[in-house]
């Protein structure tokens, strides 16, 4: 497991031009080790810019990114090794598939790490299982896959490098409900088996409530809130102020509570709501 810490970090789009915009403003943040952390905020809040700082795709104009206490930019020549330790899955990663076969695409990262063919094979098979991709697809062209399969293949390519931290920017964007469920369920299984730190960017409050242990809320390039689900979603007024909302099922539970039904305010998923409603029903029999 690895810990990432950001200290007084700022970044500007169009630095030193008339169009300069402060995308990240003095960020101080610790991403908990060994947890699934959700990063939420409306479009333009700075989420994607921030995650590109975590493995050195973007370099901060001010402040530091610390990986296990070490500034990742202290020795610039080592930034390549940082990118192996902090794997980043960009938005719509299927557009980055390019090899002749799915196997070669997933093997691309481990091959660049200088690993032998047998170790690469082991990692490809392991990552395919974690990503929920059928092994029968490995010898197919990635361009013959469905949209969801392409997404899982791209994720597998990052997992195959066995990063200490896996960062995913909107991993289920554009997928249907079944595809979303497959992506997130497999990520949870990956986390449970590997114990690695996982960071997920998403605009879906329902997904964040269901799959994340820890939540970070951004607005206008700043961190406005961080904590567990109970802490964050209990502050619905603050979320509304920054253009966000609580999950729909939580709204429903709050309405039922206002009508005198004995439900908890801290319900954020459909499964939790169903369990509570069934409990109330059984007591009424």
C-alpha positions in Angstrom: 0.0 0.0 0.0 1.1 3.6 -0.7 0.1 7.0 0.6 -0.2 10.1 -1.5 -0.1 13.5 0.1 -0.5 16.9 -1.6 1.1 19.9 0.0 0.1 23.5 -1.0 -0.4 22.3 -4.5 -1.5 24.8 -7.2 -1.7 24.5 -11.0 -2.5 27.0 -13.7 -3.9 26.3 -17.2 -2.3 28.7 -19.7 0.4 29.7 -17.2 1.9 33.2 -17.9 -0.5 33.9 -20.7 -3.5 36.3 -20.9 -5.7 33.3 -20.5 -4.2 32.0 -17.3 -6.7 30.1 -15.1 -6.0 28.7 -11.6 -7.2 25.1 -12.0 -6.0 24.0 -8.5 -5.7 26.4 -5.6 -3.4 25.5 -2.7 -4.5 21.9 -2.3 -3.6 20.1 1.0 -4.8 16.6 1.0 -3.9 13.1 2.1 -5.4 10.1 0.2 -5.8 7.3 2.7 -3.8 4.2 2.1 -5.6 1.0 1.3 -9.0 2.5 0.9 -11.3 3.3 -2.1 -11.5 7.1 -2.2 -14.1 8.9 -4.4 -13.3 12.3 -5.9 -16.4 14.2 -6.7 -17.3 17.7 -8.0 -19.1 19.3 -10.9 -17.5 19.8 -14.3 -14.6 22.2 -14.1 -14.0 21.7 -10.4 -10.5 20.5 -11.0 -10.9 16.7 -10.5 -9.2 15.5 -13.7 -6.4 18.0 -13.3 -5.8 16.8 -9.8 -5.6 13.1 -10.7 -3.1 13.9 -13.4 -0.8 15.3 -10.7 -0.8 12.0 -8.8 1.5 10.2 -11.2 3.3 13.1 -12.8 1.4 13.5 -16.1 1.1 17.2 -15.0 3.7 18.9 -12.8 2.4 21.4 -10.2 3.4 25.0 -10.5 3.4 25.3 -6.8 3.6 22.8 -4.0 4.5 19.1 -3.8 3.1 15.6 -4.5 4.5 13.1 -2.0 4.4 9.4 -2.6 5.2 7.6 0.7 6.7 10.8 1.9 9.0 11.4 -1.2 8.4 14.3 -3.6 7.8 12.6 -6.9 9.5 15.5 -8.7 12.6 15.6 -6.5 14.5 13.4 -9.0 12.8 14.1 -12.4 14.5 11.1 -14.0 12.6 8.8 -11.6 9.1 10.0 -12.8 8.8 7.0 -15.0 8.9 4.6 -12.0 6.3 6.8 -10.3 3.9 6.1 -13.2 4.4 2.4 -12.7 3.5 2.7 -9.0 0.6 5.1 -9.5 -1.5 3.8 -12.4 -3.9 6.2 -14.0 -6.8 5.2 -16.2 -7.9 8.3 -18.1 -11.4 9.1 -19.3 -12.5 6.9 -22.2 -9.3 4.8 -22.1 -10.5 2.5 -24.9 -9.4 5.2 -27.3 -5.9 4.5 -26.2 -6.0 0.8 -27.3 -3.7 0.4 -30.3 -2.1 -3.1 -30.4 -3.0 -6.0 -32.8 -4.5 -8.1 -30.0 -6.0 -7.5 -26.6 -3.2 -9.6 -25.1 -0.5 -7.3 -26.6 -2.3 -4.2 -25.4 -2.6 -5.4 -21.8 1.1 -6.6 -21.9 2.3 -3.3 -23.2 2.9 -1.8 -19.7 4.6 -4.8 -18.1 6.8 -5.1 -21.2 8.0 -1.5 -20.8 8.8 -2.4 -17.2 11.4 -4.8 -18.6 9.7 -8.0 -17.4 10.2 -11.4 -18.9 7.6 -13.1 -21.1 6.5 -15.6 -18.4 6.0 -12.8 -15.8 4.1 -10.8 -18.4 1.8 -13.7 -19.2 1.0 -14.1 -15.4 0.2 -10.5 -15.1 -2.0 -10.4 -18.2 -4.0 -13.4 -16.9 -4.2 -11.8 -13.4 -5.4 -8.4 -14.7 -7.9 -9.9 -17.1 -9.5 -11.7 -14.1 -9.5 -8.5 -12.0 -11.0 -6.5 -14.9 -13.8 -9.1 -15.5 -12.7 -9.7 -19.1 -13.1 -13.1 -20.7 -9.7 -14.8 -21.4 -11.2 -15.9 -24.8 -10.9 -12.3 -26.0 -7.1 -12.0 -25.5 -6.3 -13.0 -29.1 -8.9 -10.8 -30.6 -8.3 -7.3 -32.0 -9.3 -4.7 -29.3 -11.3 -3.0 -32.0 -13.6 -6.0 -32.2 -14.7 -5.7 -28.6 -17.8 -4.1 -27.3 -17.6 -0.7 -25.6 -17.7 -2.2 -22.1 -15.1 -4.9 -23.1 -12.8 -2.2 -24.4 -13.0 -0.3 -21.2 -12.2 -3.4 -19.1 -9.3 -4.2 -21.4 -7.9 -0.7 -20.9 -8.3 -1.0 -17.2 -6.6 -4.4 -17.3 -3.6 -2.8 -19.0 -3.0 -0.6 -16.0 -3.7 -3.3 -13.4 -1.1 -5.5 -15.2 1.6 -3.1 -14.0 0.5 -3.9 -10.4 0.5 -0.3 -9.3 0.4 0.5 -5.6 -2.3 3.1 -6.3 -4.9 2.7 -9.0 -6.6 6.0 -10.2 -9.6 6.0 -12.5 -11.1 9.1 -14.0 -14.8 8.4 -14.7 -14.3 4.7 -15.3 -17.9 4.0 -16.2 -18.6 7.1 -18.3 -20.9 6.4 -21.2 -21.7 2.8 -20.2 -25.2 1.4 -19.7 -26.3 0.4 -16.1 -25.1 -3.2 -16.6 -21.7 -2.0 -17.8 -21.4 0.4 -14.9 -22.2 -2.4 -12.5 -19.6 -4.7 -14.0 -16.9 -2.0 -13.9 -17.4 -1.0 -10.3 -18.0 -4.5 -9.0 -14.8 -5.7 -10.5 -12.9 -2.7 -9.1 -14.2 -3.6 -5.6 -13.1 -7.2 -6.0 -9.7 -6.0 -7.2 -9.4 -3.7 -4.1 -10.5 -6.5 -1.8 -7.9 -9.0 -3.1 -5.0 -6.6 -3.6 -5.5 -4.2 -0.7 -4.2 -1.4 -2.9 -5.3 2.2 -2.7 -7.9 3.1 -5.3 -9.1 6.6 -6.3 -12.2 6.9 -8.4 -13.4 10.1 -10.1 -17.1 10.2 -10.8 -20.0 12.6 -11.1 -22.5 9.9 -9.9 -23.3 10.4 -6.3 -25.0 7.0 -6.3 -21.8 5.3 -7.4 -19.7 7.2 -4.9 -22.1 6.2 -2.1 -22.2 2.6 -3.1 -18.5 1.9 -3.7 -16.3 4.4 -1.9 -15.1 4.4 1.7 -13.8 7.9 1.7 -15.0 11.0 -0.3 -13.3 14.2 -1.4 -15.4 17.0 -2.7 -13.9 19.7 -5.0 -15.2 23.0 -6.1 -13.4 25.7 -8.1 -10.0 24.1 -7.7 -10.3 23.7 -4.0 -11.1 20.8 -1.5 -14.3 21.8 0.2 -15.0 18.6 2.1 -13.4 15.2 2.9 -14.6 12.3 5.1 -16.6 9.1 5.1 -20.0 8.8 3.5 -21.9 9.6 6.6 -19.9 12.8 7.1 -20.2 14.0 3.5 -23.7 13.1 2.6 -25.1 14.4 5.9 -24.0 17.9 4.7 -26.6 18.1 1.9 -26.8 21.9 2.1 -23.0 22.3 1.5 -23.2 19.8 -1.4 -26.0 21.8 -3.0 -24.0 25.0 -2.7 -21.3 23.5 -4.8 -23.6 22.1 -7.5 -23.8 18.6 -6.1 -26.5 16.5 -4.4 -27.1 13.6 -2.2 -28.2 10.2 -3.8 -31.8 9.9 -4.8 -32.5 7.0 -2.4 -31.2 9.2 0.5 -33.7 11.9 -0.5 -36.4 9.3 -0.5 -35.4 8.0 3.0 -35.4 11.6 4.3 -39.0 12.2 2.9 -40.1 8.9 4.6 -38.5 10.1 7.9 -40.3 13.4 7.7 -43.6 11.5 7.4 -42.9 9.6 10.6 -41.5 6.4 9.2 -38.6 5.0 11.3 -35.8 5.1 8.7 -32.2 6.3 9.2 -30.9 9.4 7.4 -27.6 7.6 6.8 -28.9 5.4 3.9 -27.1 5.9 0.6 -27.7 2.8 -1.5 -30.8 1.0 -2.7 -29.6 -2.2 -0.9 -29.5 -0.3 2.4 -32.9 1.2 1.8 -34.5 -2.2 0.9 -33.0 -3.8 4.0 -34.4 -1.1 6.3 -37.8 -1.1 4.7 -38.1 -4.9 4.9 -37.1 -4.7 8.5 -39.8 -2.1 9.2 -42.3 -4.3 7.4 -41.4 -7.5 9.3 -41.8 -5.6 12.6 -45.3 -4.5 11.5 -46.5 -8.1 11.0 
